[in-house]
Amino acid sequence: MSPSTPARGDRGKGAEGGGPVAEGSDECVPDGSFDATARVVDADGDGDERQVEAALRPKRLDDFPGQDRVREQLDLVLTAARRRGTPPDHVLLSGPPGLGKTTLALIVASELGQPIRVTSGPAIQHAGDLASVLSSLAEGEVLFLDEIHRMARPAEEMLYLAMEDFRVDVIIGKGPGATAIPLELPPFTVVGATTRSGLLPAPLRDRFGFTGHLDFYDAADLVTILHRSAGLLGLDADEDGITEIALRSRGTPRIANRLLRRVRDWAQVHGRGAHADRVTAHGARTALALFDVDERGLDRLDRAVLQALCRRFNGGPVGLSTLAVAVGEEADTVETVAEPFLVREGFMVRTPRGRAASVLAWRHLGLAPPPDAQGMWSATLPIDDAGGARF
């Protein structure tokens, strides 16, 4: 695997099969492995989907909807750097998948008027991989490291020095006779993206001059994003249809754009009349029901977890392994795929004794909660124990 992947149109150019990605490239996607699942509400995306997303990405900060605080802070950092005529501080973007970290990295390069080199943590497993990428950077170039927390430790240690002093030490030879030859690097900017910032070593985290955390979007911002995407896709969509999709998108633009494409598919196949392919509220509800996405954004797996909690275990608490067996999934799948959204939305609570359904979960399933459910498992209870242990 090449340690650095350029835009697809530039593949085969530059050192190690990689080269600078042209500013604003629509087909710039990070290298690395991504899990593709059948869940239409999965916030991760495979390579093909990321190519589709590239055409929908804004190219300037002014066109980037939502994340107002991060956008304003980043605009200040970039504007000051342009006026000084120097590269900006290194930038770390953290947050759940699908919220726009890659888009912001591309915008950083676009705003600076510099090319961007795209690679990922899993693609850099040796210090030599990173050295080959760093040694080919031009002055002012932006290096985007997606999933930076998955980088190998020897590469991390080399990156410390490169980010702070703009040099790397190349080791020649082995054993007592080995010598370190310092290699000076031109000033550049690292943009790191991570879904798990807590896994970053403190020395690496401290070398980023700006850290921005992306939060889930509210419905109004998703409506803005969907209107823009519909225009780029050439879709005729009414306000009610767009709103219906936004409310089921889990606060994630990637999911919103995916659901928009599925509703478009349904409209083109089942639409009738002069505006057969128009995205309407009725079409959105029908199409998303076909894909098992309900009005709160829950899909089949989410509802299976809640059904098991409420119907089989009387609301819980129940251990993770037992719950996973009840829904026919692996424990890791329940914990990492279904549970975060259910906890965040208040359908499930994590207690020292196990997982439990909240009153909101009972009502969402159309079931009457037990008399003591309000006092024992209210959605306002703490969602985890102090130790964060698996139950």
N, C-alpha and C positions, 0 to 999 in steps of 0.2 A: 504493500500500500504506500503510495506517495505521501510524504509528510505534509505536502501542501497542495491544495487543489484550486486551480484558477477557475474562472468562468468556463463553461463547457465549450464555448466557441474558441477559447484560447488554449484548450487542452493540448499538450504536446509541446508547448513553448516554454522556454526558461529552464533554469537549473532544476534538476531532479524531476523533469516532466511538469514543473509548475512555473507560473510566472505571475506578474502583477495582474490583478483583475481590473479591467477598465472601470473608471468611475461611473456609477449609476447603472452597472450591468444588470439587466433584468433576469439573467439566468444564473446569477451568483448564488450558489448554495454551499453550505459547509460540508466538508468531507466527514466521514465517520459512519457509525452504524446507528440506525434508528429502527425501533420496533414498529412494524406495521400490524395493526390489529383490525378486527372487523367492527370495532366500536365506532359508530359515526360521531360520538361525542368524545373520542380520545383526543387529548390535547397534543399528543405527539403526532408527527406526520412522516410518511416515507419520502424517498427521494422524488418520486413522480409528483406527489402533492406539493412538495416544496418548490418545484419548478412552476407549478400553476400559481402558487402564492407569490412568486417573484414578480409576476406581471401585475399583481395587485398592490405591491408595496409602494408607499409614498417615498419620494426621493429627497424631500426637504423637511426640515423640522416643522416649518409652518403648516405642512400638509399632514403631519402626524397627529391623529386625534387621541384624546385622552392622555393620561399620565402627565397632567399639567405641571406638577411640581418637578418631576424628573426632566421634563422637556425644557422648562425654564432654566433649571440649573445647568443642564448640558448646553443650552444656547449661550449662557453666560461664559462658560468655560471655552467654548469654541470661538465665540466672538473675540474674547480677550486674546486668545492665541493668534488669531488672524491679524489682529492689530499689532501685536508684538512681532509678527513674522517668524514665530517659532512653533514647533509642534506642541500640542496641548499635553497636559498630564495624561498618564495612562488611565483608562476608563474601565471600570468593572460594572457589569450589568447583571443583576440577579433577579430571580423570580421564577414562578412556575412556567412550564412549557406553553408556547403559543401566544405569549403576550407582546412580542415585538422586539426581543433582544437582538436578533439578527438584523431586523429592519433598522433599528437604531444604529447598529454598527456600520451598516452600509450608508446611513445618513451622515454619520460622522465623517467618513471619507468624502462623501459628496459635498458637504458643507466646507470642508477644508480644501477641496479641489485636488485631492490626492488619490492615487490608486490604492487598492486594498488587496491584501493577500489573505486568503481564507484557508484556515486549517482547523483542526480540532484536537482536543486532548487525547482521545483514543488513538489518533493517527501518529502521535509523537510518543513513542515508547522508549526511545534512546536519546541520550544527549546529542549524538551525531545527527539525528533527525532534525532537532531544533537548530543545531549549528548551521546546517545546510540552508534552512529557511532564513535565519537571521543574517547570514553572510550575503544573501542575495537581495536584501532590502535596500531600497533607494532612500535618499534623505527625505524625511517627511512622510514616508509611506505608512499606511495603517496596517497593522497585523491583527487580524481577528482570530481569536482562539475560542472556539465554541466548546462547551463542556470542559472548561479549563480545569475543573476539579478532578478530571480523569487522567490528567497528564502524569507520566511516570515521574517518580521522585528525582532521579538524576537530571531529567530535563527541567524540572522545577528549579533545582538549585542553579542550573546554568541560567535560567530565565531571571533569577534574582539579580545577578550581576549585570545582565544585558539591559534590564529595565532601569537600573540605578546608574550605572557607569557607562552604558553603551559600549560594552566590550564583552568578549567571551574569551575564555582561556582554552585553547586547543592543546590537548595532551598528546605529545609525541613519544612513542615508545612505551615500555611497560617496566614495572618493577623499580628498583633503585635508580635506574638510568633514565627514567621518564622525565621529560621536561615539559613545562607549560609555556606555550607561546601565546601572548596576548594578541587578540585580533580586534582592532578598533572598528566600531560600527557607526554608521551615520545616525543622527537623531531620528527616532521613529516613535510611533504611538501604538501601544498595545491596547486593544479593546477585548476584554475577556467577558465571556458569558457563561453563567452557571445557573443550574436549577437547585444547587445545594451549596450555598456559600459557606455553610458551616464546615464543609470538608476541605476547604482551602487552608493550607498552613498559614499561620499568622504572618510569617515573614513575607510571603507572597501577597497576601491581602494588604499588608501595610504599604506595599510599593505602588498601589493604585492611588493616584491623586484625587480621583473622583469615583464615588461608588453610588450607583442608583439602583433602587429596588423597585421593580415593577409590580403593581398590584392588579387584582382583577378589575375589569372594566364595569361600569354601571350600564344600565340598559340604554340610556341616552347616548353615550359614546358609541355603543355597539350599533345603534341605529344610524349614526353618522358614518361609521365604517361601512355598514351594509349598503347605504345609499351610494357611497363612492364606489364600492365594488360592483354594484349592479350597473352603474354607469360605464365602468371599464369593461364589463362583460356584455354590454349592449342589451341589458334586460329592462323590460318595462315592469316596474314594481310599485304597488301602492303603499301608503304609509302603514296601513293595518297589517299588510303582509310582512313588511320589514320588521315591524314591532313584534309580531308573533315569533319570528325567527330569533330576534335579539333576546327575547325573554327566555328562550330555551337554550341559549348558547353558553351557559355556565360562566359568563363574564370573560370569555376567551375569544379574541378575534379569529384565531385559526379555526375554532369550531364554528363560529358564526359564518365564515366564508364557506366552509364545507357544507353546512346546512343550506346555505343559499344555493349552492350548486345542485344539491339534491332536490330542492324545491323547484329549481329551474328544470331539472330533468323530468319531474312529475308533470309540470305544466306543459312541457313540450310534447309529452306522450298522451296525457289525458285531457288537455285543455280543449275547450270548444268555443266556437264563435269567432268574432273578428279579432279579439285579443286573447287568442288561445294560449299563448305562451306568457301571459302576464302573471306576475307573482302576486297573489292575493292572500288574504287571511284564510279563506276557506282552503285554498290550495296548499298553503303552508301547514295548516293543521292536519290535512289529509296526508300530505307527503310525509310529515314527521311522525305521524301515527304509524305509517307503513314501516318506518325505520325504528320504531319502538322508542321514540323520544317523546316524553310526555310534557305537560305544560310547565313543569319546573326544571326540565332538562335532564330528568332521570331516564336511564335506559334500562334494558332488560336486566343486566347484572345488578344495578343499583336497586331495582325493585325486588329482585330475588333475595338480596341481602335483607331488605326491610321485611319482606314476607316471611323469611325464615325467623327473624328476630321476633316478630309479632305473633305469628301463627303457631310456630313450633316451640318457641321458648318463652312465650307469654311476655315478650318485651325485654327479656334478659334480666340480669347480665349473663353473658355466655362467653366462653373462651374463643379466641380467634380460630384455633384449629377446629374446634367443634362447629363453629359457624361456617368455616370453609367447606367442611364435609357436607353440611346441610345444603349448600348451594352448588355443590359439585365442582368447586374450583380449588386451586392451590391457595394455601394461606397467604403467600406473598401477593397473589393476584388480588385477593380481597383487601389486603392491607395497603397496597400501593396504588391500585387502580380504582376501587370503589370507595374505600373508606375516607380519603381526604375530602372529597366533595360532599359526602353525606355528613361528615362532622362539621365542615365549614358552613353548610346550609342549615344545620341544627336538626337533622333527621336522626342522627346517632350521637351518642356520647360515649366517651371512653372513661371507665372508672377503674379503681384498683381491683375490682372483681371481674372485669371483663367488659364486653361491648353491650350496650343497652339501647333500645329504641326510645326516642323522645315522644312526647305527646304529638308533636307535629308529624312524626312518621305514622302514628296510628291514624291520624285524621287524613293524611294524604292517601292512605290505602282504603279509606272509607270504613275504618273499623273504630269501634268504641274502645278507648283506652281503659285499662283497669282503674279502679277507684283510687289506688295509691300511686298511679303513674305520675301525676302532676308533682307530687312532693318528692318522689324518689328519682325520677329521670327527666326532669325539666330540661328543655333545650338550653337553659341558661347555666346549667351546671358546668364545672370545669371539664375540659375535653380530654384531659390526660392526667395521669398521676405525676408527681414531682420527678420521678426517676425516668419517665418516658419509656418504661419497659413494655415489651410485648406481652399481651395477656392470652 
